[in-house]
Amino acid sequence: MSFHFADRIKRAPESFLSELFSVSNNPSIISFAGGLPSTSLIDTEGIAQATRQVMEEDARIALQYTTTDGYLPLREYIADRYRTRLGLPATAEEIQIVNGSQQCLDLFAKIFLNTGDHVGMERPGYLGAIEAFSLYEPVIDTVPLDDDGPDLAKFEQFVRTSNAKFFYGIPNSQNPSGRTYSQEKRKAIADILRKSDTVFYEDDAFGELFFDSKPRPPVKKYLPEKCVISGSFSKIIAPGMRIGWIYAPPEILAPFNVVKQAADLHSNFLCQKILHRYLTTHDLDEHIRRITRVYGGKCRLMCDLLNDQLPQVSHTTPEGGMFLMATLPPGISSRRVFDEGVKKKVAVLPGMPFYTDGGGEDTIRLNFSYPDEEMIKTGISRLAGVIKGLVHQQ
Ligand SMILES: Cc1ncc(COP(=O)(O)O)c(C=O)c1O
């Protein structure tokens, strides 16, 4: 039987995920290839307590349908955090709850993109965004990401020539590179976009995960009317709850709400209630400080081990987040490192899927949030053996 799927399915990039899943299901392989937060830092006891309270006091309401925009007290909590933490004048009316910030990517593309429209993103770019946008059949233009943010000359040229609907960027601890935009670049990007019709989509999945616990001013601060931010509780509370949000001007939220309703009526109300109960009965800042202390330590450990054991490999040095990116010695392909790594029981993520226009063969993404310190030590030592072996064979 042959099925006649829509053309857009053919546009979805080939996924490397099935290979990765088989690797991550093999417990003898140390995987730096995934993108999970640390399991041991999920406050299971606190979430269990909040769940019991909601079920005892509020079960009939929490298990009913609710409104598409989400649980108002949770939206108020999120807006309040933007006001106090980042000085943004957010209100609950500008916040819409979604099923993890990944859903924002799909719904945002759905309201903005016609086939053939231009959209911009960083090079390398977040794979989940490439996958989500591709289904709407846009032309994806990329702007090289330097250590301190997008190449400004290329960014300006992209804005001037592409007439793009939006540019998607991750200014804080970008996935896959771990890079963070400088404040000057944030301002410059806002200045360039102010004179255009291009919206800035600011994915802030990692903004709470700076190792020094200090917030960085978002691009939205400099471009309030033409910028949306997506945020998520996945990296700071628990990804399995699938609760994220979009913070956007009302003109964008209105159509966004329409497509959200068509997609799923609303996000899981029980989880929204539990999350709100958890947030209002626990010290979120203390919890995040714990996470960033641990991630900061793991990141430093991974960087030090790479410097000691693989000086011929250059890598980014993240200020936060969960990933770093490494560039392999000349002539060594990341696909070979993946294949040989699996044989030696260490997995890395080859960089190619992050480059929509080709390239990245000499790069790998390494995750440091999920493996513990012993795994990082053993895994980097195995990786060093693999890469040195490949260099030797040249
Ligand atoms: C940059 C970025 N944006 C969005 C997401 C989606 O996360 P979630 O849907 O769990 O909020 C991820 C997940 O890793 C991510 O790395």
The ligand as a Gaussian input file, in Angstrom:
#p B3LYP/6-31G(d) Opt

LIG

0 1
 C       16.638000      25.838000      22.063000
 C       15.486000      24.978000      22.423000
 N       14.249000      25.449000      22.238000
 C       13.161000      24.718000      22.546000
 C       13.296000      23.442000      23.059000
 C       12.050000      22.683000      23.363000
 O       11.943000      22.416000      24.721000
 P       10.548000      22.240000      25.439000
 O        9.515000      21.935000      24.403000
 O       10.740000      21.092000      26.365000
 O       10.260000      23.534000      26.135000
 C       14.571000      22.905000      23.277000
 C       14.746000      21.553000      23.797000
 O       15.821000      21.076000      24.044000
 C       15.689000      23.695000      22.945000
 O       16.943000      23.242000      23.101000

